[in-house]
């Protein structure tokens, strides 16, 4: 049985698979992941480092 995933879920999975290194301290969070929030025409992906609390944000704007 095939599971349908939205493009936003697939992008979050890409971030989870490849971008879990904190740009501030270099910590690699192998147990963490990106949080996704949506508001109107914006979709925001955020990664919060559990070591230093730095926040990495990516935002998509839909037209």
Backbone torsions as a table, in degrees:
resi	resn	phi	psi	omega
1	UNK	NA	130.2	-178.8
2	UNK	-86.9	136.8	178.2
3	UNK	-101.8	123.8	178.7
4	UNK	-85.5	129.2	177.3
5	UNK	-121.7	145.6	178.9
6	UNK	-73.3	161.2	175.6
7	UNK	-59.1	-32.1	179.9
8	UNK	-69.1	-38.8	176.2
9	UNK	-65.9	-40.3	178.9
10	UNK	-65.4	-38.0	177.8
11	UNK	-67.5	-41.5	177.1
12	UNK	-60.7	-41.0	177.8
13	UNK	-62.6	-37.3	176.7
14	UNK	-62.2	-46.0	177.4
15	UNK	-61.2	-45.1	-179.6
16	UNK	-60.5	-35.4	-177.7
17	UNK	-79.2	-26.4	-170.4
18	UNK	-128.1	-15.6	-171.6
19	UNK	-128.9	62.2	-179.9
20	UNK	-112.1	18.2	177.1
21	UNK	-95.7	128.2	179.2
22	UNK	-70.3	126.1	179.4
23	UNK	-71.3	-19.5	-178.2
24	UNK	-84.0	-47.2	-174.5
25	UNK	-116.9	-11.0	178.4
26	UNK	87.3	-2.1	179.7
27	UNK	-63.0	136.3	176.3
28	UNK	-104.2	115.7	-176.8
29	UNK	-93.6	89.7	-177.3
30	UNK	-73.5	-17.3	-179.8
31	UNK	-100.5	-7.3	-175.0
32	UNK	-94.6	-165.7	179.1
33	UNK	-173.6	177.2	-179.9
34	UNK	-88.8	139.0	174.4
35	UNK	-92.7	144.4	-179.9
36	UNK	-120.8	130.4	173.1
37	UNK	-131.9	149.6	179.0
38	UNK	-130.8	141.9	178.2
39	UNK	-149.2	112.8	-179.4
40	UNK	59.9	-119.6	-177.8
41	UNK	-98.6	14.8	-179.4
42	UNK	-117.1	138.5	173.5
43	UNK	-122.6	122.3	-175.9
44	UNK	-115.3	129.9	174.9
45	UNK	-109.0	129.9	179.8
46	UNK	-132.7	139.1	173.7
47	UNK	-118.6	123.8	178.9
48	UNK	-110.9	121.1	-179.4
49	UNK	-69.8	126.5	179.3
50	UNK	-73.5	-13.4	-178.9
51	UNK	-89.8	-49.0	-174.5
52	UNK	-118.2	0.8	179.0
53	UNK	64.6	16.9	174.4
54	UNK	-67.0	147.8	-178.1
55	UNK	-118.0	125.5	174.5
56	UNK	-106.2	126.6	-176.3
57	UNK	-124.9	136.5	171.7
58	UNK	-125.5	136.5	-177.5
59	UNK	-132.5	134.1	175.8
60	UNK	-111.2	138.3	175.5
61	UNK	-113.8	127.1	-178.3
62	UNK	-96.4	143.2	177.7
63	UNK	-110.1	NA	NA
